[in-house]
C-alpha cells in the first residue's frame, strides 16, 4: 500500500509540475509585467534575467 501511495503521489506531483510550467509559459509575460520586472511593451518569451527577477520576488522565506 505504501508503494502504491508513493507512486501515485510522484505521478501527481509530476502532473502538477507540468501544469505549472505550462501556466508560466502562457502567462509569464503578464506576470513579469505585473511584478514590474518587464516593461509593458515587451513581448515574446521571458529572458533568463526576467525569470531570475520573478524568482527573487516570489520566493518565500527571503
Secondary structure, 3 states (H helix, E strand, C coil): CHHHHHHHHHHHHHHHHHHHHHHHHHHHHHHHHHHCCCCCCCCCCCCHHHHHHHHHHHCCCC
